[in-house]
């Protein structure tokens, strides 16, 4: 995808601290509401943002960048960049596990997701349909 076709809704950098998870989710949801995204989609994207940001916070990196963009009409791409080269791994949690469901949730809400490594870290992305 080229940057010329990308409709950027939000791009910001945040400290990778536990309180960032809820704060960043609310910021992203508010941005989407301003853009008049359907409330169900806002909720789904908020959950995706929470899960991806939680992974970054658990990596102990100093900061991360969140991008929300419409690359293709009818979908919004959530991207979270951080400086850790470690890719998140999808787990198979049991019913009794307290964690480990992040990428399972992302997989359920996104039409696709993945990781783009780069020399300074990685970007984890998820594409969520808006229709």
Beta strands, then each sheet from edge to edge (+ up, - down):
strand 1: 7-15
strand 2: 63-70
strand 3: 75-82
strand 4: 112-118
strand 5: 121-129
sheet 1: 1+ 2- 3+ 5- 4+
end
